[in-house]
């Protein structure tokens, strides 16, 4: 099959988004409008009149073009309504190898990438919870620790607020972030959250303590998934186990729906335990890298 490489201006957004919506790996990240919001530049590999599509987010630095994984975009890769042959993925990667000097791409859970030089493949873990069952059945799968912390949050009592603004949540995250970020980073996040809200694809659940926001979670929606995209907790929120109450409230409200709660996963054991505590199951996705950089430029990879 002929693989076309299309620049952003050559992509038909409607056909692209239709292909993503029909894909077995449908999720928020590969929709054209979302990529426009998170990626500096992106192009795509397209096969058979949008039967198979692969977004390619890229940047240029020091005269070198490279593929990267945008922030708040856990999985990309190849999307199709049909099974994607690993040999086809290999062909697509080989084409990208000719065009870019370096790449780090998180493929989606439906893709299988064989580890053949010069490509290096790493397995990563995500956590997902199918919400089709009724709440009592879903709660029955909570761990003892999760049930205990949900109960503690409810005894405060917890007020789960729906009137939290993006500005208020970003301010909470900024004041309690464990990662050092620039003001531009927070403004970028604010713009992304507002974009989702304007499209009706975002929702914030918050916990208030005497009127003050103590914890909040931002969920991004696609056709089949709700992604636990951004979270933030102050000291009071942590003490009161407010995030347990927030996630429990989300599960309670969406139980019985054809929807996957996608926690995105974490390399931190404590965060992974938090997700698994709600009955979420692990699923593997793959990170693929390649490099045609000279040895003296290997440090370039560490800057991105």
C-alpha positions in Angstrom: 0.0 0.0 0.0 1.2 3.5 -0.9 2.1 5.6 2.1 1.6 9.3 1.6 3.4 11.9 3.7 1.2 15.0 4.1 2.0 18.4 5.6 -0.5 19.9 7.9 -2.1 22.1 5.2 -2.7 19.1 3.0 -4.7 17.1 5.6 -8.5 17.0 5.2 -9.6 17.5 8.9 -13.0 15.9 8.4 -11.7 12.7 6.9 -8.8 12.7 9.4 -11.1 13.0 12.4 -13.5 10.5 11.0 -10.7 8.0 10.7 -9.7 8.6 14.3 -13.3 8.2 15.5 -13.6 4.9 13.7 -10.3 3.6 15.0 -10.1 0.7 17.4 -7.7 2.9 19.4 -9.9 6.0 19.4 -8.9 8.5 22.0 -8.6 12.3 22.4 -4.9 12.8 21.4 -4.9 12.2 17.6 -7.9 14.4 16.7 -6.8 17.3 14.4 -8.0 20.1 16.7 -6.2 18.5 19.7 -3.0 18.1 17.8 -3.2 21.8 16.7 -3.5 22.7 20.4 -0.5 20.6 21.7 2.0 20.4 18.9 4.3 23.0 17.5 4.0 21.4 14.1 2.5 18.2 12.9 2.2 16.3 9.6 1.0 12.8 8.9 1.4 9.5 7.2 -1.8 8.5 5.4 -2.8 5.3 3.6 -5.7 4.4 1.4 -7.8 7.6 1.5 -7.5 7.9 5.3 -8.0 4.3 6.0 -4.8 4.3 8.0 -3.4 7.4 9.6 -0.4 8.3 11.7 0.2 11.8 13.2 3.7 13.0 13.3 4.5 15.9 15.8 7.8 17.5 15.1 10.1 20.4 15.8 13.2 21.9 14.3 16.3 22.9 16.4 19.8 23.6 15.4 18.7 23.0 11.8 17.6 19.4 12.6 14.1 18.2 12.4 12.9 15.6 14.9 9.8 13.8 16.1 8.7 14.3 19.7 5.8 13.4 22.0 3.8 16.6 22.9 2.9 17.3 26.5 -0.5 15.9 27.6 -0.5 13.5 24.6 0.2 10.1 26.0 -0.3 7.9 22.9 -0.2 8.5 19.2 1.0 6.0 16.6 -1.1 4.4 13.9 -4.9 4.6 13.9 -7.2 2.4 11.8 -10.6 0.7 11.9 -8.8 -2.5 11.0 -5.9 -4.5 12.6 -2.6 -2.8 11.8 0.1 -5.2 10.6 3.4 -4.7 12.4 5.1 -5.0 9.1 3.1 -1.9 7.9 4.2 0.0 11.0 7.8 -1.0 10.3 7.4 0.5 6.7 6.0 3.7 8.1 8.8 4.0 10.6 11.4 3.4 7.9 9.9 6.3 5.9 10.1 8.6 9.0 13.7 7.5 9.5 14.6 9.0 6.1 12.9 12.3 6.9 13.9 12.9 10.6 17.2 12.8 12.5 15.7 11.7 15.8 12.4 10.5 17.1 10.6 9.5 20.3 7.0 8.3 19.6 4.5 6.7 22.0 2.4 4.3 19.9 -1.1 3.3 21.1 -2.2 0.1 22.8 -3.5 -1.4 19.6 -0.1 -1.1 17.8 2.6 -3.7 18.0 6.1 -2.6 17.0 8.8 -5.1 16.5 12.3 -4.2 17.9 14.5 -4.1 14.8 17.5 -1.9 14.5 17.8 1.0 14.3 14.5 1.3 16.3 14.5 0.8 20.1 11.3 -0.2 21.7 10.3 0.3 25.4 7.1 -1.0 27.0 5.1 1.5 29.1 2.0 1.0 31.3 -1.3 2.8 31.3 -4.3 2.1 33.6 -7.9 2.0 32.3 -11.3 1.3 33.9 -14.3 0.2 31.8 -17.3 2.0 33.2 -20.0 -0.1 31.6 -21.0 -1.8 34.8 -23.2 -0.3 37.5 -21.6 1.7 40.3 -22.0 -1.0 43.0 -20.2 -3.5 40.9 -17.4 -1.1 40.0 -17.0 -0.1 43.7 -16.7 -3.8 44.5 -13.5 -3.9 42.6 -11.9 -1.0 44.6 -9.0 -2.0 46.8 -9.4 -2.0 50.6 -7.2 1.1 50.7 -9.2 3.0 48.0 -12.5 2.2 49.8 -11.1 3.4 53.1 -9.8 6.7 51.6 -13.1 7.3 49.7 -14.9 6.9 53.0 -12.6 9.2 54.7 -13.1 11.9 52.0 -16.9 11.6 52.3 -16.7 12.0 56.1 -15.2 15.5 55.8 -17.8 15.9 54.2 -16.4 16.4 50.7 -18.1 18.9 48.4 -17.5 17.9 44.8 -17.7 21.2 42.9 -18.5 21.6 39.2 -18.0 25.3 39.1 -14.2 25.3 39.1 -12.7 27.5 36.4 -9.6 26.6 34.4 -7.8 29.6 35.8 -8.6 28.5 39.4 -7.4 24.9 38.7 -4.2 26.1 37.1 -3.5 28.4 40.0 -3.9 25.4 42.4 -1.5 23.3 40.3 1.0 26.1 40.1 1.0 26.6 43.9 1.5 22.9 44.6 3.4 21.5 41.6 6.1 19.0 42.3 7.8 19.8 39.0 9.5 23.1 38.3 7.7 24.8 35.4 7.9 28.2 33.8 5.0 30.7 33.7 4.8 30.0 30.0 4.2 26.3 30.8 1.2 27.2 33.0 -0.2 29.6 30.4 0.1 26.9 27.7 -1.7 24.4 30.0 -4.4 27.0 30.7 -5.0 27.5 27.0 -5.2 23.8 26.3 -7.8 23.3 29.1 -9.8 26.3 27.8 -9.7 24.8 24.3 -11.2 21.6 25.5 -13.8 23.3 27.6 -14.9 25.5 24.6 -15.3 22.4 22.5 -17.4 20.7 25.2 -14.7 18.1 25.6 -13.5 19.0 29.1 -14.8 18.9 32.6 -13.3 19.8 36.0 -14.2 18.1 39.3 -13.0 20.0 42.3 -13.1 19.7 46.1 -13.6 22.7 48.3 -12.6 23.2 51.9 -14.5 26.1 53.4 -14.9 27.6 50.0 -11.2 27.2 49.0 -10.2 24.8 46.2 -8.2 22.0 47.8 -8.0 19.5 44.9 -9.2 19.2 41.3 -9.1 16.9 38.3 -9.6 17.8 34.7 -11.1 15.1 32.4 -10.8 15.3 28.7 -13.5 13.5 26.6 -13.4 11.7 23.3 -16.1 9.5 21.8 -15.1 6.4 23.8 -12.7 7.7 26.6 -12.5 10.1 29.5 -8.9 10.9 30.2 -7.7 11.9 33.6 -5.6 14.6 32.0 -4.6 17.0 34.7 -4.8 16.8 38.5 -3.7 19.1 41.4 -3.9 18.8 45.2 -3.1 21.3 48.0 -2.0 20.2 51.4 -5.6 20.1 52.7 -6.7 18.1 49.7 -4.0 15.5 50.4 -4.8 15.4 54.1 -8.5 14.9 53.4 -7.9 12.4 50.6 -10.0 14.6 48.3 -8.7 13.1 45.0 -10.1 9.7 46.1 -13.5 11.4 46.6 -13.2 13.2 43.2 -12.5 10.0 41.2 -15.2 8.1 43.1 -17.7 10.9 42.2 -16.7 10.7 38.5 -17.1 6.9 38.5 -20.4 7.1 40.3 -21.8 9.7 37.8 -20.5 7.8 34.7 -21.2 4.2 35.8 -23.2 2.2 33.3 -22.0 4.1 30.3 -20.0 2.9 27.2 -17.0 4.8 28.4 -13.4 4.1 29.4 -11.8 6.1 32.2 -8.2 6.5 31.1 -5.9 7.3 34.0 -2.8 7.7 31.6 -0.6 5.6 34.0 2.5 6.6 35.8 6.1 5.5 36.4 5.6 6.4 40.1 4.6 3.3 42.1 2.4 5.4 44.5 0.5 7.0 41.6 0.1 3.6 39.8 -1.3 2.1 43.1 -3.8 5.0 43.2 -5.1 4.2 39.8 -5.1 0.4 40.3 -7.0 0.9 43.6 -10.1 1.9 41.6 -10.1 -1.4 39.8 -8.3 0.0 36.7 -6.4 -2.6 34.8 -2.9 -2.1 33.3 -2.4 -2.1 29.5 0.9 -1.9 27.6 1.8 0.7 25.0 5.2 1.1 23.3 7.6 4.0 23.0 9.8 3.8 19.9 13.0 5.8 19.4 15.5 6.1 16.6 18.5 8.4 16.1 20.7 9.5 13.2 22.4 12.2 15.3 26.2 12.4 15.4 27.7 11.2 18.7 28.6 14.8 19.8 24.9 15.7 19.4 23.5 12.9 21.6 23.0 15.4 24.4 20.4 17.0 22.1 18.0 14.2 23.1 18.3 15.1 26.7 17.1 18.6 26.1 13.7 17.6 24.7 
